[in-house]
Amino acid sequence: MAWLDSHLLTTTLFLPLVWAIFGLMIPTGTPGGRATLRTWTLLGSIATFALSLLIYQRYDAAGAEFQLAEAIDWLPALGISYQVGMDGISLWLFLLTTFLMPVAILSSYQAIEHREREYYFLLLFLETAMLGAFVALDVFLFYVFWELLLIPMYFLIGIWGGKDRIYAAMKFFLYTLVGSLLMLVAIFYLAYQHKVQFGSYSTTLIDLYRLRLPGEGYASAQSLLFLAFALAFAIKVPLFPLHTWLPDAHVQAPTAGSVILAAVLLKMGGYGFMRFAFPLFPQAVLLYQVHFLALGAIAIVYGAWVAMVQPDIKKLVAYSSVSHMGYVVIGLFSLNPVAAMGSYYQMLNHGISTGALFLLVGMIYERRHTREISAFGGITRVMPLFAVAFMIVTLSSIALPGTNGFIGEFLILLGTWQASRATAVVAALGVIFGAVYMLWMFQRVMFGPVNHKENESLKDLSFRELAVLIPMIVAIFAMGVFPNFFFSKLDPSISRFLERSTGAALKVEAASAPATAVYAAKGE
């Protein structure tokens, strides 16, 4: 137990991978063996979630910036180390990942019928890579986990995906890999600059925060380095016009892959901006603020318009992600505490709401083997429980007050209004467009006559499917009704993030914000 106390973060981080390796030894030639494998994998993900709750319990928002930290020299000659730690920005994304993995695994029980050992191994391997990226305090270590994400997701799409899975997997892999290579070059340059300024190489994040880099003009060191990091993160968000890999990946991925892709992998982009790009290159952030506000606004409207005309439910949800993540971008680049808090909360909201939408789409696809909106109609009559769950998640997606989606979008719009009223107006239009395409889709799928005989005999949600959806629905209302519970652990970290990103400008922005908004953002 003493060892666990000292290495809780590392234990939680690598538990899924170690558990998955043992899972490869389970024979699956019989139905009993397959059930054992599924149960083993689910138990591993639940154990990881339990450890993450212990991390939550031990994290003190009023304490040190990075807690539960561990550091081991890896390549000391280059200043590279295994260094992990937890702050408020890492905490909730870490918990989101461990919360959603059991849900994703449970949703796969009936959908995956071949190469199950490899499938469940890759899911747990992916969990370790995602958790590692959220707690890495060495920039090179972060890059390692960032690239490791590609391997399991590539195979999950390429082996268990739809008919165009190879194309989608390659597109996902190449987009992310190419964008990341410039970030690797920038990391090496930062390590070199640390040697120039302080006499030794280092890729430790806290050390790199101390660097003083020229930041005047578009050709400055800060500007070029920021663009190298920002390209990798913008692709992962994904930000218009670097979003084209996402709809293909979502449509072709298996249900669990789509859930993890939407709920966690897209958050890597927003997290990367907050943890690395903003605090490392604050002058460049101010330089490119207007550009990214514009791109975020375009993404909001473009994603909504394209989603509106999609005949495929899953592709509609995929394009809705482009629109929703546009809010995250404008919230971050508004550079004030209200919008920043809303932006982070929106990442959590999107993970729950869009993850639940992909689960629902996967359930109806398993029954009808089609995702065409025109193939449905009148589903409420034959699947009332499914319809209720779909309605709740739809209302969350369109940010109905009382659900999680409302809190994040409201704070983002409030904070963006301070930074750019034009951007705020466009983003507000996006809220309207979002309601249009989601409610129109819901109407066509759920209401009207049952025009297709195949729909008359559809079975309602099973016990297993209810077990998958109920935690998501509980999270939707809990985050919508009790946001202060989440803000209380997050507020000090958001403040430190803005102090590093904007310096003295933070006090001006905070003073000009409406008091009620600041109190809401701080959870008071």
N, C-alpha and C positions, 0 to 999 in steps of 0.2 A: 504493500500500500504506500509505503514511503517513496518507492520508485515512481509510482503513478502520480503522487503529489508533485514530484519534481519534473516529470515528463508528461504531464497530462495532455498538452497540445500535440506533441509528437505522437503519443499513443493514439489519440483520436484521429490524427491525420493519416497514419499508416495502417490503422486497424482494417479499413475496407480492403486494402490491397492484400494484406496477409490473409485475411478471411477468404478472399477470392482465390488465392493460391491453393488453400486447403480444399476449396470447393471443386477445383479441377480434378481432385482425386475421387470424387463421388461418381460411381458408375451410373449411367443413365439408360441402360439397355432395357429396363423394365419400367412400368408405370410407377412402381414404388420408388425406384431410384430417381425418377424425374421429380416426384413430389418431395423427396428428401432434399434434392438440390435446390428446389424453389424455396423450401422452408429454411434451409441453411442460409441462403442468400438474404432472405428477408430478415432473419434473426441477426445477421451481421450488420445490416443497415440500421436495424432498430437499436442494436448495441452502440453503434456510432452515434446515433441520435441521443441516446441516454448519456453518453460521455459529453456530448456538446451541451446538454442541459447542465451538467456539472460545471462546465466551463462558464456558462451563463451565470450560474450561482456564485462562482468565485470571482467574476469580473466586477470590479468596483469602478463605477464611472467617475468617481471623485478621486481616484488613485492615480498612479503613474500613467503616462501616455500609453505605453505598450506593456501589457501584463502577461503573466504566464510565459515569459520570454525564455528562449533557449538558444544558445549559440555554440557552435562547434566549428573550428577551422576546417576548411575544405581544401582550398588552394591558397594557402597563406602568401605565397610569392606574388600572387595577383590580387590579393586582398579580398578573395571570394570566400564566403563562409556559409554554413548552414545556420541561418538565423531566422527564427520565427517568433511571432508575438501577436497579441490580440489587443485591438482598441475597439471603440464603438463602431467605427466604419466597417471593420472586419466582422464584428460579432454577429450582426443580424444577417449578413449574407452567408456567413458560415452556418448559422442555424437554419436559414432557408434551405441550404443545400442538404443538410442532414435530415431535415423535415420532409423534403420532397423525395428523397431517394427511396424510402420504404414504399411510398405511394406509387412511384414509377415501377418498382419491382412487382408490387402486387397487381398493378394493371397489366403486366406482361404474362400472367399465368396462362391465359387461354390464347393469347395472340402469337406466342413464340412456340413453334413445334419442332424446330430443327436446330442443331448445334446449340443446345441450351447451355451447356457448360461454358462454351466460349462467350455466349451472349451475357450471361450473368457475371462472368469474370470481367468482361469489358465494362459493364455498368459500375462495378465496385472499383475497378481501376480508374475509371473516369471520376468517381467520387473523390478518391485520393488526390488526383491531379487538380480538381477544382478547389478542394479545401486547401491544398498547398499554395495555390495562387493567392488565396484570400489572406493568408497569414505570413507569407514570405516577407521578411524585412531586409533581405539582400536582393538587389535588383537583378543580379544574374540568376539567383535561385528562383525568383519570380519568373524570369524568362524560361527557365527549364520547365517549371510546372505549366506555364502558358503554352509551350510547345507540346508538352505531353498530352494536353487536352486533345490535340488533333488526332492522335493515334486511335484511341477507343472510339471517338465519334466518327472518324472516317470508316472504320469497320462496321460500326452499328448501322450507318446509313448504307454502306456498300454491300453488306451481306443480307441484312434483314429489311431493307427498304423496298420501295415500290419498283415498278418496271423500269424507270429511268434512274435507278439508284446509283449506278456507276458514274454517270454524268454529274449527278448532284454531289456525290461524295468527292469527286475530283475537284469540282468547282469550289466547294467548301474548303478543301485542303489547300488548294493553290492560293485562293484569296487570302486566307489567314496566314499562310506561310510567307508569302511574298511581302505582305504588310509588316510582318514581324522581323524580317531580316534587317530592315533599316533601324529598327529599335535595337537590335543587337549591336550594330555598329555604333549607335549613340551611347549604349551602355559602356562599351570599351573606351569611347572618347571621354566619358565622365570619369571612369577609373583613372585614365591618364591625367586628366585635369586635377584630380585629387592628389596625384603624385607631384605634379608641378606646384600646386599651392600648399601642400602639407607634407610633402616628402615621402609619401608611400602610396601604393595603389590601394584602392578600396571601392567595393561595390555595395557596401552597407548603406542602407537608405539614410539613416541619421547622419552619417558622414557626408553623404552627397548633398543633403539639405544645406550644409555649410558652404558649399561652393559659391564663388562669386563669378558669374559669367556675363560677358557683354550682352546687353539686351536691347540696344537701340537699333531699330530698323529691321527690315525683312531679311537682310543678309547677315544679321548678327548670329553669334553662336547660340544664344537662347532660342532665337526664332527657328533655326534649322534643326536643333535638337528637339524642340517642341513638336515640329512637324513630323519628325521621325517617330516619336512616341505616339503622336495624335493619329497618324495614319493607321497604325496597328489597332488602336483603341476604337477609332471611327469605323473601321471595317467590322469589328466585333459588335458594335452597338446594335445594329448597323445604321450608319448615317447616310442619307442620300448624298451623292449618287453611288455609294459603295455598298449598296444594300442588295444587289441583284442575286447574290448567292443564297440569301435567306429563304425566299419563297420556294426555290427548288429543294433546298435541304429539308425544310419543314414538310413539304408535300411527300417527299420520298422516304423520310425517316419513319421508323416504327413509332408507335404512340409514345413509348417511354423516351425514345430519342427526342421527339418533338417537345415533350414536356421539359426535359432537362435542357435542351437547346434554348427554349424560350425563357424558362424560369431562372436559369443559372448562367449559361454561357454568354448570353447577351449582356448580363450584368457585369461581366469581366471588362467590357469597354468602359462603362460608367465608373466602375471601381478603379480602373487604371488611370482615368483622368484625375480622380480624386486623390489617389495615393501617390501617383508619380508625376504626371504631366503638369498639373497645376502648381504644386508646391516646389517642384524643381525649377520651373521656368515661369515665374510669376509675371515678368515683364512681357514675355511672349504671349501669355494668356490675355493680357490687356490689349496687346497689338491685334490679336485675332478674335477678340470678343465679338465684334460686329459680324464677322464672317460666319462664325459658328452659330450665332443667334439666327442669322438668315437661313443657314442650312438646316437648323433644327426646325424652324418655322415651315420651310418647304417640305421637310420630311413629314410633319404633322398633317399637312393638307394633302400632299401627294399620296401618302400611305392610305389616307381615308378615302380619297377619290378612287384609287385603284381597287381598294377593298370593296367599294360599293358595286363594282361591275363584275366581280368574280362569280362564276357559276359553281365553283368548288368551295365547300365550306372550309376545308383546311387551308386552302390558299387565301381565303378571305381573312381567316384568323392570322395567317402569316403576315399579310400586309398590314393588319391592324397593329402588329408588333412594331413595324416601321414607324407608324404614326405615334404610338404610345411612347416609344423610346425617344422620339423627337422632343417630347416634353422633358425628358431627363436631360437632354443636351441644353435646351434653353434655360432650364433651371440652374444647371451648373454654371453656365456662362453668364448668368445674370449677376453672379458674384455678390450676393447678399444672403444673410442667414435664413430668411424666410424661404426663398427659392431653393437654396441649397438643401435645407431640410426636406422640402417638398420633393425635390429631385431624388434624394436618396429613398424617401418613403415610396415614391412612385416605382422605383426599381423593385422594392419588395412587393408592392401591390401587383405590378405586372407579372411577377413571378407566380403569385398565387392565382390571379384571375385568368391569365392566358394559359398557364399550366392546366388549370381546371377545364378550360375550353378545349384544349387538345385531348384531354382525357375523355370528355363527352363525345367529341368527334370520333375518337377511336372506338368508343363503345357502340355507336350507331354504325360505324363502318364494319365492325365485326359481325353485325347482324345482317346488313344489306350489301356489303362489299361494294359500296359506291359512296362517294361523297358529294355527288351532284345535288344541288339544292332542288332542282326540278324533279328529282326522284322521290321526294318526300312530300309532306303535306298531311295534316290531320294526325300527327304523331301524338299529340296530347291525348287523344281518345284511347289509344292502345298502350301508351307508356306514360301514365300520369306522373309517376315518381321521377322519371327521366326529365319530363317537361318542367317540373318544379325546380329541379336542380339546374337545368339549363337556363331557366328564367332568372334564378338568383345570380348565377355567374354572368349572365348577359347584363343585368343591372349593375353589377360590380364593374364590368368592363366599360360601361358608359358613365361611370362615376356618379351613381345615384347617392344622394346623402344618406348616411347610415351604413354604407358599404366602404370598403377600404379604398376604392378608386377615387372617391370624392376628396379625401383628405389630401392626398398627394397633388392632384391636379389643382385644387383650390389654392394651396400654398404656392405652387409653381406660378400660377397666373398672378397671384398677389405680388410675389417677388419680382416676376418679370416686368410687371407694370412699372416698377421703380427703375428698372434698367433700360427698357425699351417699350414704349407704349404700342408701337406698331407691331412688334413681335407678339405682345400680349393679346392684341386684337385678333391677329391671325390664329394664335393658339386657341383663343376662345371660339373661333369659327370651327376649329378642329373638333372641339367638344360636341358641337351641333352635328357635324358630319359623322362623327363616331356614333352618335345615337341613331342617325339615319340608317347607316349600313348594318348595324347590329340588330336593331329592332325590325328592319325590313327582312333580314335573313331569318330572324326568329319567327316572324309572322308566316313566311313562306314554308318553313319547315314544320312548325308546330300546329298551325291552324288551318282551317278550310276542310274540304272533304278528303277522305282517304281515296285518292285516285289510282293508286297502284295496289294491286292485290297482295303483293309481297309485304306491304306494310300492315295488312290486317292482322297478321299472326305474329307480329313482333312481340318478344317477351320484354317485360319491364325489367328494371334494375335487379340484379341478383344481390345476395348478401355480400359477396366479395366486392361488387361494384359500389355498393353503398359504403362499405368500409374504405374504399378508395376516395369517394367524394365527400363524405361527412367531414373529415379533417379540413378539407379545403374550404368548405362552406363555413365551418366554425371560424377558420382564420379570416375569411372575408368579413364577417360581422365583428369579430374581436378587434381587428385592425381598424374597422370603421367607427366603432363605438368607444374604444379605449386607446386612442393613439398616444396618449401621454405615457402609457406603459412602455412603449417603444422609444419615445423621444427621451425619456429620462436617462437611458443608457447611452444615447446617441449624442446628446447636446454638446458635452465637452469636446468630443472628437470633431464635430462639425465646426465648432468655434476655432479649434486649432488648425483645421484644414483651411478655413478662410483667412486666418491670421497669416499663415505661410503663403497663401495665394494672392492676398491683396494688401497685406501690411496695414498701414494706418488707414487705408480706405475702408476697412471693416467698420470702424467706429462711426464713420460718417453714414454708411449705409444703414447700420443698425439704428442710429439715431433718427434717420428719416423714415424708417418703417413704421406703419401703424402699430400702436401698442398692442392691440388685440392679436395682430398677426404674429408679432414677436413672441407674445406669451404662448400662442398656439404652437409656434415652432419649437419653443423651449419646453413645452410640456408642463407649463405652470398652471 
